[in-house]
Amino acid sequence: MIQAVRGSIPKEDLGITMSHEHLIIDLRDVRKDNESYISDVDVVCEELKTIKELGVKSIVELSTIDMHRDVKKLLEISNRMDMHIVCATGYYLQEYHSKWLLEASIEDICEVFRHEITIGIDDTEIKAGVIGEIASGYDGIRENEKKVLIAAARVSKETGCAISTHCDHGRYGEEQVEILLNEGLNPDSVIIGHMDLLLDLDYHVRILKQGVNIAFDTVSKTSYQSDEDRAKQLKQLLDLGYEDHIVLSQDVSRKSYLVSEGRLGYTPVMCYFVDLLKLEGVSEQQLEKLLIHNPARILDF
């Protein structure tokens, strides 16, 4: 069973899945600009038409509470596009944390996550199907970020809800894993995010050896890494036997990434990255794991 905004679905229904996206997001409080502000349901639905035509059935929407997540809009998008959307409970980087969150105990945070997973979000019956994207900063895991990670691990262990993380520039993934697994969490419930921002094979292997999953989820963000290098590194990991522990996405979080702004929006994985992987020798069976079977297994309660 997977909890999507329209209700629970069998994992077999998830289909091709983008495992880390933002459809409705507002980061203006911290960033002080309109770039990371996407709120128009009509615009988002138009942006999703191409990936739906390319076979994408589901999106894991990782906008957190402090990214001004809007589950009513996500439900409207899901209904209009007839696509599954898995929404999140969680808190982002420490600079986004409210005064309440800075002062909250771990159990206080657990209670928020627990309620949104088992009861509903805000004044709705829409339930979170993932805890994310819980985060750590560029220079390390700050105290309040650690508090959120611990709460996420405890509630994940209690409910079976998966966790998806943000590693700033791909850093401190090992430290995130240590905090999460110290709580006795099943490692297969964890996706360590943004690993394709730091293409260090030994680093990736050390993380994967812990039994967790990793995300190559910033496809098309070539100011960090070329997509050709992403594909080569991913193929190396597949050759090492980690095909059951990797998921894919684009992490669209700015207006400037959208098709309406002249970029490729939510399409790069399906439009060309899959072809890059095939050129590297990745099989159809392996692609099905990255796009379908791995997300379904991880998100299954």
Residue pairs with C-beta under 8 A, 6 or more apart in sequence:
1 8
1 9
1 10
1 11
1 300
1 301
2 8
2 9
2 10
2 11
2 13
2 14
2 84
2 86
2 129
2 296
2 299
2 300
2 301
3 86
3 117
3 127
3 128
3 129
3 161
3 301
4 58
4 78
4 84
4 85
4 86
4 87
4 129
5 71
5 74
5 75
5 78
5 85
5 86
5 87
5 126
6 75
6 78
6 79
6 84
6 85
9 84
11 296
11 297
11 299
11 300
12 296
13 57
13 84
14 57
14 58
14 84
14 292
14 295
14 296
14 299
15 55
15 56
15 57
15 58
15 84
15 292
16 55
16 56
16 57
16 58
16 270
16 291
16 292
17 56
17 57
17 58
17 59
17 60
17 247
17 291
17 292
17 295
17 296
18 51
18 56
18 58
18 59
18 60
18 248
18 249
18 250
18 266
18 269
19 60
19 164
19 191
19 215
19 217
19 247
19 248
19 249
19 295
20 60
20 62
20 132
20 133
20 164
20 191
20 193
20 215
20 217
20 247
20 249
20 250
20 251
21 59
21 60
21 61
21 62
21 249
21 250
21 251
21 252
21 266
22 38
22 61
22 62
22 63
22 67
22 251
22 252
22 253
23 38
23 44
23 48
23 59
23 61
23 63
23 73
23 74
23 77
23 85
24 38
24 39
24 41
24 44
24 61
24 63
24 68
24 69
24 70
24 73
24 74
24 77
25 36
25 37
25 38
25 63
25 67
25 68
25 69
25 253
26 36
26 37
26 38
26 39
26 67
26 68
27 36
27 37
27 67
27 96
27 253
28 34
28 36
28 37
29 96
30 95
30 96
34 255
35 254
35 255
35 256
36 253
36 254
36 255
37 255
38 44
38 253
38 255
38 258
39 70
39 73
41 73
41 76
41 77
41 80
43 258
43 260
44 77
45 77
45 80
45 81
46 259
46 260
47 258
47 259
47 260
47 265
47 266
48 59
48 77
48 81
48 83
48 266
49 81
50 259
50 265
50 266
50 267
50 271
51 266
51 267
51 270
52 81
52 83
54 267
54 270
54 271
55 270
56 83
56 266
56 270
57 83
57 84
58 83
58 84
58 85
58 86
58 295
59 83
59 84
59 85
59 86
59 266
60 86
60 88
60 129
60 130
60 132
60 164
60 249
60 295
60 299
61 69
61 74
61 85
61 86
61 87
61 88
62 88
62 90
62 130
62 132
62 133
62 164
63 69
63 70
63 87
63 88
64 88
64 89
64 90
64 91
64 92
64 96
64 132
64 133
64 134
65 89
65 90
65 91
65 112
66 91
66 92
66 96
66 97
66 98
66 101
67 92
67 96
69 87
69 88
69 121
71 87
71 121
71 122
71 124
71 126
72 124
72 126
74 85
74 87
74 126
75 85
75 124
75 126
77 83
77 85
78 84
78 85
86 129
86 130
86 299
87 121
87 126
87 128
87 129
87 130
88 128
88 129
88 130
88 131
88 132
88 133
88 164
89 112
89 113
89 116
89 117
89 121
89 128
89 130
89 131
90 113
90 131
90 132
90 133
90 134
90 148
90 152
91 97
91 101
91 109
91 134
91 135
91 148
92 133
92 134
92 135
92 166
93 135
93 136
93 137
93 145
93 166
93 168
94 137
94 142
94 143
94 144
94 145
97 144
101 109
101 144
101 148
102 144
104 147
106 147
106 150
106 151
106 154
107 151
109 147
109 148
109 151
110 151
110 154
110 155
113 128
113 131
113 151
113 152
113 155
113 161
114 155
114 158
114 159
116 127
116 128
117 127
117 128
117 129
117 131
117 155
117 159
117 161
118 127
118 159
119 127
120 126
120 127
121 127
121 128
128 161
129 161
129 299
130 161
130 162
130 163
130 164
130 299
131 152
131 155
131 156
131 161
131 162
131 163
131 164
132 163
132 164
132 165
132 166
132 191
132 193
133 164
133 165
133 166
133 193
134 145
134 148
134 149
134 152
134 163
134 164
134 165
134 166
135 145
135 148
135 165
135 166
135 167
135 168
136 142
136 145
136 149
136 165
136 166
136 167
136 168
136 171
136 172
136 175
136 176
137 145
137 168
137 172
138 168
138 169
138 171
140 172
140 175
141 149
141 172
141 175
141 176
141 179
146 179
149 165
149 176
149 179
149 180
150 179
150 183
152 163
152 180
153 163
153 179
153 180
153 181
153 182
153 183
153 185
154 183
155 161
156 162
156 163
156 185
156 186
156 189
156 190
157 183
157 184
157 185
157 186
157 189
159 301
160 189
160 301
161 189
161 301
162 189
162 190
162 191
162 298
162 299
163 180
163 185
163 189
163 190
163 191
164 191
164 193
164 215
165 173
165 176
165 190
165 191
165 192
165 193
166 193
166 194
167 173
167 176
167 192
167 193
167 194
167 195
167 197
167 198
168 194
169 194
169 197
169 198
169 224
170 194
170 195
170 196
170 197
170 198
171 198
173 192
173 195
173 203
173 207
173 214
174 203
174 206
174 207
176 192
177 187
177 190
177 192
177 207
177 210
177 212
180 190
180 212
181 187
181 190
181 210
181 212
187 210
187 211
187 212
188 211
188 212
188 213
188 245
188 297
188 298
189 298
190 212
190 213
191 212
191 213
191 214
191 215
191 247
191 298
192 207
192 212
192 213
192 214
192 215
193 214
193 215
193 217
193 251
194 215
194 217
194 218
194 251
195 204
195 207
195 214
195 215
195 216
195 217
196 215
196 216
196 217
196 218
196 219
196 224
196 225
196 230
196 233
196 234
197 218
197 221
197 224
197 225
199 225
199 229
199 230
199 233
201 233
201 236
201 237
204 214
204 233
204 237
205 237
205 240
205 242
207 214
208 214
208 237
208 242
208 245
211 245
212 245
213 245
213 246
213 247
213 294
213 298
214 245
214 246
214 247
215 246
215 247
215 248
215 249
216 230
216 234
216 246
216 247
216 248
216 249
217 247
217 248
217 249
217 250
217 251
218 224
218 225
218 249
218 250
218 251
219 227
219 230
219 248
219 249
219 250
219 268
219 269
219 273
220 227
220 250
220 257
220 263
220 264
220 268
220 273
221 250
221 251
227 268
227 272
227 273
227 276
228 276
230 273
230 276
231 273
231 276
231 277
231 279
231 280
231 282
232 280
234 246
234 277
234 280
234 282
235 277
235 280
235 281
235 282
237 246
238 246
238 282
238 286
243 286
243 289
243 290
244 289
244 293
244 294
244 297
245 294
246 289
246 290
246 294
247 290
247 291
247 294
247 295
247 298
248 269
248 273
248 290
248 291
249 269
250 257
250 265
250 266
250 268
250 269
252 258
252 265
252 266
255 261
256 263
257 263
257 264
257 265
258 265
259 265
259 267
264 271
269 291
274 287
274 291
277 287
278 287
